[in-house]
Amino acid sequence: MSTQFEHLFSPLQVGPMRVPNRICETTNTINSSQAPGLIDEHFIAHHAAKARGGTGWIGSETWLLDSPFPPEAPDEVGLSVGFASHWAAYQNPAFAEGMTKFFDEVHRAGAVAITQLTHLSAVWAPSPVVVVGAQDYTPHVIGEDEIEFFLQSYANAAAAAKALGTDGIEIHCAHETLGYSFLSPVTNRRTDRWGGGPQERIRFVVAALERVRERIGGELALGIRISGKEFRQGGFDNLAMREMLYYIGETGLIDFADVDVGHCWGAPSYVPSSYYAHAQFKECGKAARADLDPKIKVLFSGRVNDPVVAEDLLKGGYCDLVGMVRAGIADPDFAAKAREGRLDEIRRCISCTRCIDEASEPKTFPYTPTCSINPVIGNEVRWGKTYAPAAAPKRVVVVGGGLAGCEAARVAAMRGHRVTLLDRGKRLGGQLLLSVPVPGRDDFEDQVYFEENQLERLGVDVRLQTSADLTTVKALGPDAVVIATGSVPRVPTDVPGIDLPHVVQGWDVLAGKATTGERVAVISQEDYYETPCVAEYLTDRGKHVEVFHKSVHLGFEIARYSIGMVHARMEQCGVVVHTNLVLQAVRPDAFDLVSAYGVRNYEKTGFDTIVLVYGSVADHALYDQLKADGSVPKVYIAGSAWLPRFMAEATRHGASVGLAI
């Protein structure tokens, strides 16, 4: 074991539960099961991989519990309203059977399994105040009979989890859960015994803990998940949280407190992105550790993606256990690699948040979990069944060193093929390199380092600053060619004046190929992160930036866990955003816009430079030439050269090609 991690890999007693090390997969609903409402082979493969990879505490995915509906009322389940149902999944015998298999698999790997119990919806709350501030669902106010139902539902679920083989119970009292609604002064404005100051607002949580403890006795560890501070207007700050947690701890009911920071849609949300420093809110963990009896262990999570950071947190007394969910999504084996001193082999999470965002607001159907940089996530069963050494090693040429090309080369080389990669850039990374100079996106370079290290370790012949054409490729005598030449910026052909010298591409700005004046108009025709990145890059260099965007708000496709952080950055940078506008024409001293609905026209003046952010179009010319030539036995196309999308699509496509050769 690497002596660098003397704290991280030491065991810990948490109540009656012995945790083999301090690395925790805190509960996260990534929707890994492909049989909704059941625990299938995909669920087990996803979460158990982390246990086999060295993570000591496996929280897997939350148990959504049953609710006290009037008999004739339908369930309320949806992306916005959450989950409120007459029935809980664990009440289905098939679910219970799958859960037992999962617990057994975790235990065989030497880890402990924690079951989180959750009421997660906008249907019930202590007061008629919206639970999720980004939405407008006013909840039903809970009455005494309904409170009794909810308390008993925790107890019943805990008893069921105990019977199935769990090691611990966690009651979810953070973010948009029912427990949170009672703790928050925003959502709990009651004047009866369930409301009041911090000492009174904990009563529902304490009552739930009492019911659970009665059912599980002292045989299982028991704890809560709680927000260190809400980051919501009128919400509790860290001092109020400390007071509530201290009172809860004094009851003697809990063995651990799982502390994160933020709400489900704020800035930050409880899933802080790369805009935030590693473990930026670690003081919330340290405060909890200082306030609680040492017998109560503190788990802190909040952008801890690196084992070195985790070790420092433990060494500094910020917590006893470290939540590292996304680190284990990016690389389920990161713990074992750290333990063995193989740090340069870890695929480090870049904190793009797509994994959690996608689970909350799926963009694809049927849905499978997604990671921007790990192609196996969501495909664990398929990879387990199909990955194998190549039957006959081939000479493979990959053209393009972006994510798709690197992954195609990496997987092909892992399988035994002799791989040559050609790229015209000075280093690998492709479009990923454009994000590196943007404030808050520097961690994206970690994936470039990973690919560089892996391709060197696997013996891939990487030839940089090499332009590839038909003659170059054929001269290498390949058995198979992968074209991963990416995409190029889209240029609107129907806009007069678009070729004027003060009109430049956003990609060229980020690459340092184009300069701008002091007042910059960013014309946005994309709904993800590209526009905010270009805008912040420019403001970081002292430019006045105004964005003219086609949709109802900037970043329309960014999910709720991350959109607040993006808009907060725009506000902090002073970026002015105008929405529902489309560029019509450019003149030397002005440009014309029309409403996205085609109703009104606008003229804008006073800008030195116009920056276009219009997305991209596939660059597949070389693929077409090779297919037409017919001299190469097998030609593949991968990533944006096929269809410009996002990082995860490029990563998966490239790796799948490497698997197929």
Protein Blocks (a to p, Z undefined) as FASTA:
>chain_A
ZZklmmlmpccdehjbccfblcdcddddehlafcghiacfklmmmmmmmmmnopabdgkj
addddddddfklccdddfknopadfbdfklpmklmmmmmmmmmmmmmnopacdddddddd
fkbcfbdcdfblmbccdcddddfklmmmmmmmmmmmmmmmmmnopabdcddfehjbfklm
mmpmklmccfbfkgccfklmmmmmmmmmmmmmmmnmmmbccdddddfbfoighiacfklm
mmmmmmmmmnopafbdcddeddfkbccdfbdcfkbcehklmmmmmmmmmmpcfklccdde
ehiabfklmmmmmmnopafbdcdfklmmmommlmmmmmnopamlpccdehlommmmmmmm
ccbdcdddddfklmkgoplmmmmmmgccdfbacddddedjbfklmmmmmmmmmnopacdd
ddfbfbehijmlmmmmpghilmmmmmmmmmmmmmmmnopacdehiacdfklmmmnopabd
cddebpaddddfkbghklpfkbccfklmmnopaccdfbdcdddfbfblmlmmmmmmmmmn
opacddddfbfbehklpcfklmmmmmmmmmmnopacdehiacfbdcfkbccdddfklmac
cddehiabdcddebjaddfklmmmmmmnomambacdehjllogcdfklmmmmmmmmmmmZ
Z
